[in-house]
Amino acid sequence: GENVEQHPSTLSVQEGDSAVIKCTYSDSASNYFPWYKQELGKRPQLIIDIRSNVGEKKDQRIAVTLNKTAKHFSLHITETQPEDSAVYFCAADGSGNTGKLIFGQGTTLQVKP
Amino acid sequence: GAGVSQSPSNKVTEKGKDVELRCDPISGHTALYWYRQSLGQGLEFLIYFQGNSAPDKSGLPSDRFSAERTGGSVSTLTIQRTQQEDSAVYLCASSLRHKNIQYFGAGTRLSVL
């Protein structure tokens, strides 16, 4: 069935360092890959997304790379700040024509000041 | 509206009772999704509505779960004869059309005692 695997489950970095979170997906028909940030007790918020017609996308300190052949995509955060601490979820659009998202299990990122 | 609105924010119920959770999507958004987030887990797709089309119910975990969307706007998720394993945060998301960016509500935290 449809599946998205996300690693690592927890990540601790020093402020200013980079953080990388990796995801793999099973459905080769997936074309849309968003990343959501969820702070404790808050709603998930989209931070960046990528579609299958590009290999990389950047937005200030955040970048996402996509390898469709290998069916994996990664989130890169540079110059991390304490306010980047949160749970990050990757997702891939599922089968059918609905746009439903299949989510990874989440990565808890802690940025130490 | 300003964003996706969900009510109630918290719901405590006794095992065996029925509950109704409400979602008010962003005005003009035709696609609406329900997801479930269990403690420390990723988001699990439940059901999808798009305009007047038949909903995609493929994610509903049992026949105790049902949802409707009246007038193409507000949606209600109903759980009958609640069980303890139904305890989770139920999140609603809407998007302008299917396969567009999904915006999430703050969720309803359901606790079944």
Boltz contact constraints between the chains, C-beta under 6 A:
constraints:
  - contact:
      token1: [A, 43]
      token2: [B, 104]
      max_distance: 6.0
  - contact:
      token1: [A, 43]
      token2: [B, 106]
      max_distance: 6.0
  - contact:
      token1: [A, 44]
      token2: [B, 104]
      max_distance: 6.0
  - contact:
      token1: [A, 46]
      token2: [B, 101]
      max_distance: 6.0
  - contact:
      token1: [A, 89]
      token2: [B, 42]
      max_distance: 6.0
  - contact:
      token1: [A, 98]
      token2: [B, 48]
      max_distance: 6.0
  - contact:
      token1: [A, 98]
      token2: [B, 56]
      max_distance: 6.0
  - contact:
      token1: [A, 98]
      token2: [B, 98]
      max_distance: 6.0
  - contact:
      token1: [A, 99]
      token2: [B, 98]
      max_distance: 6.0
  - contact:
      token1: [A, 99]
      token2: [B, 99]
      max_distance: 6.0
  - contact:
      token1: [A, 100]
      token2: [B, 45]
      max_distance: 6.0
  - contact:
      token1: [A, 100]
      token2: [B, 48]
      max_distance: 6.0
  - contact:
      token1: [A, 103]
      token2: [B, 42]
      max_distance: 6.0
  - contact:
      token1: [A, 103]
      token2: [B, 43]
      max_distance: 6.0
  - contact:
      token1: [A, 104]
      token2: [B, 42]
      max_distance: 6.0
  - contact:
      token1: [A, 105]
      token2: [B, 42]
      max_distance: 6.0
  - contact:
      token1: [A, 106]
      token2: [B, 42]
      max_distance: 6.0
